[in-house]
Amino acid sequence: MKKLITALLLTSSMAANANSAEFTQKQLQQVDEVRNSALNSDLSYQLLESLTTEIGPRLPGTENDKKAVAWAQEKFNELGFDKVWLEEATFPEWRRFSESGKILTPSEQTLNLTALGHSVSTPKDGITAEVILFETLDELIAAPANSLKGKIAYINYRMNRDIDGNGYGPAVRARSTGSVEAAKKGAIGYMMRSVSTAHHRFAHTGGSHYKDGVTKIPNVTIANPDADQIARLIALGKSVTVNINVQNEDRGQGTGYNVIGQFNGTENPEQYVLIGGHLDSWDLGTGALDDGAGVALTMAAAKHISDVKRTKRSIRVVLFAAEELGLWGAKAYFAQHKDELNNIVAAAESDFGADVVYGFESNVSAESLPVVRAIAKELAPLNIEHIGQNEAKGGPDLIPLKNATSAPIFELAQDGTDYFDYHHTADDTLDKVTPAKLRQNTAAYAVFALMAADAKTTIKPKAQNK
């Protein structure tokens, strides 16, 4: 036992020495200065207010999307970034024009709904049919062939609420492919309970997909209180008939732009820390939480760092295009930079609202962990816990990076308990953002990016495990 205790103390001492060896006292003083600067500045909120007020919704391909690109270029330049540039990204462009719904039997009631992204239109008078309820996507998949002929399939899956949003993935399965499975069974329309934890009477939109060779049918979500109403009627043994009317348009290939700003490193400018979010949003709200906050706080974090010092490695802020329609900007970025991805020494995306960061996790090589621990120590004053599993998944726009290569991925985990109350709805607006929480997020990203860019040891990815 005495030998074990001695070994543990030695290991702890070695870790502490490794941590202190990564950064000089002067560097740690600079970290403290940057953290305090971010905590006492409203720059991130001012940027978010400007984006959501002066531009508003930013559905990819729309005029507002183009205005957002110009806005981002202008703000990067105003903030003094050394380099500001655009990179093209193409995507399947889609528009929403009008939508309405009604329960017709057993009694007429308004149905609050919204079309899912890429949904085809109904006829001008809509579609009217009986609703067949399933609790899960798997139950719909298991339904007999042709059992939904002339019907509207409805999935009533309830998303759970959790700090890390772990209910989102299971719920999104029905959103992504539910209409395909319904059409296979003969349905003429598909609707589902919103992918949401809310009790508000807003329907939540989101991305969906069709499949070649399967009939495309109208594809909508309904507000959770309306979902409950339909479920209660069916539980009473009533035949529920609804009318769905959505008018949308696929517009072929659209073109957008990733907007990129960089503060150049002083020693190894080709190496860089990548932070950012996605510039686009859905069209229902003003995209304050998803993902205006991520755009604003990462831009501000880089600016706060530059006001104190220039780092050894570059700090690059990437505002990705067309995330909501399928990660198209991210795919374009990582395809264009595929031969130089090893220059990314750390990557983190903010795309989970604007509540506080509560956890910090890495996905890096074992020899890089002393740097991670040193960063975690400087994040602790922000009430951020080090999640030591070293299995960070990162934000959605980093998925193509993870698929293309192993990379040093980081996650600054935000409290998502309430995020899915507002996600993808008309209620995603600036008033849902608390300035103090946004400042804490900004400080967290500033500390992380500064230290990752200035560490003595270059952070390395885990070995490729494909």
Backbone hydrogen bonds, N-H to C=O, Kabsch-Sander energy under -0.5 kcal/mol:
donor,donor_aa,acceptor,acceptor_aa,energy
5,I,1,M,-2.6
6,T,2,K,-2.3
7,A,3,K,-2.4
8,L,4,L,-2.5
9,L,5,I,-2.6
10,L,6,T,-2.3
11,T,7,A,-2.5
12,S,8,L,-2.6
13,S,9,L,-2.5
14,M,10,L,-2.6
15,A,11,T,-2.3
16,A,12,S,-2.4
17,N,13,S,-2.5
18,A,14,M,-2.5
19,N,15,A,-2.5
20,S,16,A,-2.4
21,A,17,N,-1.7
22,E,18,A,-0.9
22,E,19,N,-1.0
23,F,19,N,-0.6
28,L,24,T,-2.1
29,Q,25,Q,-1.9
30,Q,26,K,-1.9
31,V,27,Q,-2.2
32,D,28,L,-2.1
33,E,29,Q,-2.0
34,V,30,Q,-2.6
35,R,31,V,-2.7
36,N,32,D,-2.3
37,S,33,E,-2.2
38,A,34,V,-2.4
39,L,35,R,-2.1
40,N,36,N,-1.1
41,S,38,A,-1.2
46,Q,42,D,-2.8
47,L,43,L,-2.5
48,L,44,S,-2.3
49,E,45,Y,-3.0
50,S,46,Q,-2.1
51,L,47,L,-2.5
52,T,48,L,-2.6
53,T,49,E,-1.9
54,E,50,S,-2.5
55,I,50,S,-0.6
55,I,51,L,-1.2
56,G,51,L,-1.9
58,R,282,W,-0.6
62,T,59,L,-2.1
66,K,62,T,-1.8
67,K,63,E,-2.4
68,A,64,N,-2.1
69,V,65,D,-1.6
70,A,66,K,-1.9
71,W,67,K,-2.6
72,A,68,A,-2.7
73,Q,69,V,-2.2
74,E,70,A,-2.3
75,K,71,W,-2.6
76,F,72,A,-2.6
77,N,73,Q,-2.1
78,E,74,E,-2.4
79,L,75,K,-2.2
80,G,77,N,-1.2
81,F,76,F,-2.0
82,D,262,Q,-1.0
83,K,262,Q,-1.9
85,W,260,I,-2.4
87,E,258,N,-1.9
89,A,256,G,-2.4
91,F,254,G,-2.0
93,E,91,F,-0.7
93,E,252,G,-3.1
95,R,249,E,-2.3
97,F,247,Q,-2.6
98,S,247,Q,-1.4
100,S,245,N,-2.4
102,K,243,N,-2.1
103,I,109,Q,-3.4
104,L,102,K,-0.6
104,L,241,T,-3.2
105,T,241,T,-1.4
109,Q,103,I,-2.2
111,L,101,G,-2.4
112,N,110,T,-0.5
113,L,111,L,-0.8
114,T,221,T,-2.0
116,L,219,N,-2.8
117,G,206,G,-3.0
119,S,116,L,-2.2
122,T,246,V,-2.6
126,G,123,P,-2.4
127,I,244,I,-2.5
129,A,242,V,-1.9
131,V,240,V,-3.0
132,I,152,I,-2.5
133,L,131,V,-0.5
134,F,154,Y,-2.8
140,L,136,T,-1.4
141,I,137,L,-2.6
142,A,138,D,-1.7
143,A,140,L,-1.3
147,S,144,P,-1.8
148,L,185,K,-2.2
149,K,146,N,-1.3
150,G,186,G,-1.5
151,K,148,L,-2.6
152,I,130,E,-2.7
153,A,151,K,-0.5
153,A,189,G,-2.1
154,Y,132,I,-2.4
155,I,191,M,-1.7
156,N,134,F,-2.8
156,N,154,Y,-0.5
159,M,157,Y,-0.6
159,M,196,S,-0.6
165,G,162,D,-1.4
168,Y,165,G,-1.9
171,A,167,G,-1.5
172,V,168,Y,-2.5
173,R,169,G,-1.0
174,A,170,P,-0.6
174,A,171,A,-0.8
175,R,171,A,-1.0
176,S,172,V,-2.8
177,T,173,R,-2.0
178,G,174,A,-1.4
181,E,177,T,-1.9
182,A,178,G,-2.4
183,A,179,S,-2.4
184,K,180,V,-1.8
185,K,181,E,-0.8
185,K,182,A,-0.8
186,G,183,A,-1.7
187,A,182,A,-2.2
188,I,151,K,-2.8
189,G,151,K,-0.9
190,Y,218,P,-2.0
191,M,153,A,-2.6
192,M,220,V,-1.2
193,R,155,I,-2.6
194,S,222,I,-1.8
196,S,194,S,-1.6
197,T,420,F,-1.3
198,A,420,F,-0.7
202,F,200,H,-1.1
205,T,203,A,-0.5
205,T,424,H,-2.5
208,S,117,G,-0.7
209,H,176,S,-2.2
214,V,211,K,-2.2
217,I,215,T,-0.5
220,V,190,Y,-2.4
221,T,114,T,-2.5
222,I,192,M,-2.4
223,A,112,N,-2.5
224,N,202,F,-0.5
227,A,223,A,-2.3
228,D,224,N,-2.4
229,Q,225,P,-1.7
230,I,226,D,-2.3
231,A,227,A,-2.3
232,R,228,D,-2.5
233,L,229,Q,-2.2
234,I,230,I,-2.4
235,A,231,A,-2.2
236,L,232,R,-1.4
237,G,234,I,-1.7
238,K,233,L,-2.1
240,V,238,K,-0.7
241,T,105,T,-1.7
241,T,239,S,-0.6
242,V,129,A,-2.4
243,N,102,K,-2.7
244,I,127,I,-2.4
245,N,100,S,-2.6
247,Q,98,S,-2.9
248,N,246,V,-0.5
249,E,95,R,-2.1
251,R,93,E,-2.7
254,G,91,F,-3.8
256,G,89,A,-3.4
258,N,87,E,-3.0
259,V,319,L,-2.0
260,I,85,W,-2.7
260,I,258,N,-0.5
261,G,317,V,-2.2
262,Q,83,K,-2.6
263,F,315,I,-2.4
264,N,262,Q,-0.6
266,T,311,T,-2.2
267,E,312,K,-1.8
268,N,312,K,-2.4
271,Q,268,N,-1.4
272,Y,343,N,-2.7
273,V,314,S,-2.4
274,L,272,Y,-0.5
274,L,346,A,-3.0
275,I,273,V,-0.6
275,I,316,R,-2.5
276,G,348,A,-0.7
277,G,318,V,-1.1
279,L,320,F,-2.6
280,D,320,F,-0.8
281,S,58,R,-2.0
286,T,428,D,-2.1
287,G,428,D,-0.7
288,A,428,D,-0.8
292,G,287,G,-2.4
293,A,288,A,-1.9
295,V,291,D,-2.1
296,A,292,G,-2.7
297,L,293,A,-2.8
298,T,294,G,-1.6
299,M,295,V,-1.8
300,A,296,A,-2.4
301,A,297,L,-2.2
302,A,298,T,-1.9
303,K,299,M,-1.8
304,H,300,A,-2.7
305,I,301,A,-1.9
306,S,302,A,-2.3
307,D,303,K,-1.7
308,V,304,H,-0.7
308,V,305,I,-1.4
309,K,305,I,-2.7
313,R,453,A,-1.4
314,S,268,N,-0.7
314,S,271,Q,-2.4
315,I,263,F,-2.3
316,R,273,V,-2.9
316,R,314,S,-0.5
317,V,261,G,-3.2
318,V,275,I,-2.4
318,V,316,R,-0.6
319,L,259,V,-2.7
319,L,317,V,-0.5
320,F,277,G,-2.5
320,F,318,V,-0.8
326,G,323,E,-2.0
327,L,323,E,-1.9
328,W,322,A,-1.8
329,G,321,A,-2.1
331,K,327,L,-2.5
332,A,328,W,-2.1
333,Y,329,G,-2.6
334,F,330,A,-2.4
335,A,331,K,-1.7
336,Q,332,A,-2.4
337,H,333,Y,-1.7
338,K,335,A,-1.1
340,E,337,H,-2.1
341,L,338,K,-0.6
343,N,340,E,-1.9
344,I,341,L,-1.8
345,V,272,Y,-2.2
345,V,343,N,-0.8
346,A,272,Y,-0.8
347,A,408,P,-1.8
348,A,274,L,-2.3
350,S,276,G,-2.5
351,D,349,E,-0.8
352,F,353,G,-0.5
353,G,289,L,-0.9
358,Y,356,V,-0.5
358,Y,413,A,-3.0
359,G,413,A,-1.4
360,F,385,E,-2.4
361,E,411,E,-2.3
363,N,409,I,-1.2
365,S,460,K,-2.4
368,S,365,S,-1.2
369,L,366,A,-1.3
371,V,368,S,-0.8
372,V,368,S,-1.6
373,R,369,L,-2.8
374,A,370,P,-1.9
375,I,371,V,-2.4
376,A,372,V,-2.8
377,K,373,R,-2.0
378,E,374,A,-1.2
379,L,375,I,-1.2
380,A,376,A,-1.3
382,L,379,L,-1.9
383,N,380,A,-2.3
384,I,379,L,-0.9
385,E,358,Y,-2.7
385,E,383,N,-0.5
387,I,360,F,-3.0
387,I,385,E,-0.7
388,G,386,H,-0.9
390,N,387,I,-0.7
392,A,362,S,-2.3
398,L,395,G,-1.6
399,I,396,P,-1.7
402,K,398,L,-2.3
403,N,399,I,-2.3
404,A,400,P,-1.9
405,T,401,L,-2.1
409,I,363,N,-1.3
409,I,407,A,-1.4
410,F,347,A,-2.6
411,E,361,E,-2.6
413,A,359,G,-1.8
413,A,411,E,-0.9
415,D,356,V,-2.6
416,G,163,I,-3.3
416,G,414,Q,-0.7
420,F,416,G,-0.6
421,D,418,D,-2.0
422,Y,418,D,-0.5
422,Y,419,Y,-1.4
423,H,419,Y,-1.5
425,T,422,Y,-1.5
428,D,425,T,-1.4
429,T,427,D,-1.6
432,K,429,T,-2.0
433,V,430,L,-2.3
434,T,432,K,-0.5
437,K,434,T,-0.5
438,L,434,T,-2.1
439,R,435,P,-2.3
440,Q,436,A,-1.8
441,N,437,K,-2.1
442,T,438,L,-2.4
443,A,439,R,-2.6
444,A,440,Q,-2.2
445,Y,441,N,-2.4
446,A,442,T,-2.3
447,V,443,A,-2.6
448,F,444,A,-2.5
449,A,445,Y,-2.8
450,L,446,A,-2.3
451,M,447,V,-2.3
452,A,448,F,-2.5
453,A,449,A,-2.0
454,D,450,L,-1.4
455,A,451,M,-1.2
456,K,22,E,-1.2
